Amino acid sequence: MDNYQRPESLSIQEILGKPLEALGWSSLFQFHPREIDRMPDSLRGVYLIRYRDDPKKLKPFSMLYVGRADRCLKSSLTNQYLGKDNESLPIFVEANPSGVYFQYLCCEDCRQVEAYLIVALDYPLCN
């Protein structure tokens, strides 16, 4: 089980001054039903998920997804895996047969997630 702790509430200015890797991402999961199954059911809130095609390289994420508080993270990931919420994800998974990996941030304050998103999008998207 992942020991992810929600980042403590920071002001938007504090978040905007941080580098991408310092935002408090969860540990790395493989984007696969078995890994999604390990996600805690109770993680609700607004969340930011980034996907990578190589777990060993700290290159910028390949895809980014923001979810709302109306559904828990685990069910959202399951829907994405099945292509219900994010049609491009199955294509991304097929294009990277060696594996797709993801990390997430989760918090209850929408403004905090907006600040995370601003920081994340300041980095070049690849793939």
C-alpha positions in Angstrom: 0.0 0.0 0.0 1.3 3.4 -0.9 2.1 5.7 2.1 1.1 8.8 0.3 0.5 11.8 2.5 -1.5 14.8 1.2 0.7 17.8 1.0 0.0 20.3 3.7 -2.0 23.3 2.6 0.3 25.8 0.9 -0.5 29.1 -0.5 -0.5 29.4 -4.3 2.6 31.6 -4.2 4.5 28.9 -2.2 3.5 26.2 -4.7 4.4 28.3 -7.7 7.9 28.8 -6.4 8.6 25.0 -6.1 10.2 22.8 -8.8 8.1 20.1 -10.3 9.7 17.2 -8.4 9.2 18.9 -5.1 5.4 19.0 -5.2 4.9 15.8 -3.1 4.0 13.3 -5.8 3.1 9.8 -4.7 5.4 6.9 -5.3 5.5 5.5 -8.8 2.8 3.0 -9.9 2.5 1.0 -13.1 -0.6 1.8 -15.1 -2.1 -1.7 -14.9 -5.3 -3.0 -13.2 -3.2 -4.8 -10.6 -1.5 -1.6 -9.6 -4.7 0.4 -9.7 -6.1 -2.2 -7.4 -3.5 -1.1 -4.7 -4.8 2.4 -4.7 -6.7 3.4 -1.5 -10.4 3.7 -2.0 -10.8 6.6 0.4 -8.5 9.1 -1.5 -11.1 11.7 -2.5 -10.5 15.2 -3.6 -9.1 17.0 -6.6 -6.2 15.3 -8.0 -3.5 15.7 -10.6 -2.1 12.6 -12.3 1.0 12.4 -14.5 2.1 9.5 -16.7 5.5 8.4 -17.7 6.8 5.9 -20.2 10.1 5.3 -18.4 10.2 5.0 -14.6 14.0 5.4 -14.4 14.2 8.8 -16.1 13.1 11.9 -14.4 12.1 13.4 -17.7 8.9 15.5 -17.8 5.6 13.5 -17.7 4.1 12.4 -20.9 0.5 13.0 -20.1 -1.4 14.9 -17.5 -4.9 14.4 -16.1 -6.9 16.4 -13.6 -9.9 14.8 -11.8 -12.7 16.3 -9.9 -14.0 15.5 -6.4 -17.1 13.6 -7.6 -15.3 10.3 -7.8 -12.5 8.6 -5.9 -9.1 8.4 -7.5 -9.2 4.6 -7.8 -12.4 4.5 -9.8 -11.2 7.3 -12.0 -8.0 5.5 -12.8 -10.0 2.3 -13.6 -12.2 4.3 -16.0 -9.2 5.9 -17.6 -7.6 2.4 -18.1 -10.8 1.3 -19.9 -10.8 4.5 -22.0 -14.0 5.9 -20.5 -12.7 9.2 -19.3 -9.6 9.8 -21.4 -9.7 8.4 -24.9 -6.0 9.0 -25.6 -4.8 6.9 -22.7 -5.4 3.5 -24.2 -3.5 4.7 -27.3 -0.7 5.9 -25.0 -0.6 2.5 -23.2 -0.5 0.6 -26.6 2.3 2.9 -27.8 4.4 2.0 -24.8 4.3 -1.8 -24.5 7.1 -1.8 -21.9 4.8 0.0 -19.5 3.2 3.2 -18.5 3.7 4.6 -15.0 1.9 7.2 -13.1 2.2 9.4 -10.0 -0.5 11.6 -8.4 -1.1 14.6 -6.1 -4.3 14.8 -4.2 -5.8 17.6 -2.1 -9.2 19.0 -1.2 -8.5 22.6 -2.2 -9.2 23.3 -5.9 -7.0 26.4 -5.9 -4.1 24.3 -4.7 -4.5 21.9 -7.6 -4.7 24.8 -10.0 -1.4 26.0 -8.7 0.1 22.5 -9.1 -1.2 22.4 -12.6 0.4 25.8 -13.4 3.8 24.5 -12.1 3.4 21.2 -14.0 2.5 22.9 -17.3 5.5 25.1 -17.1 7.6 22.1 -18.0 7.7 20.9 -21.6 5.3 18.1 -22.5 6.7 15.2 -24.4 5.4 12.2 -26.4 
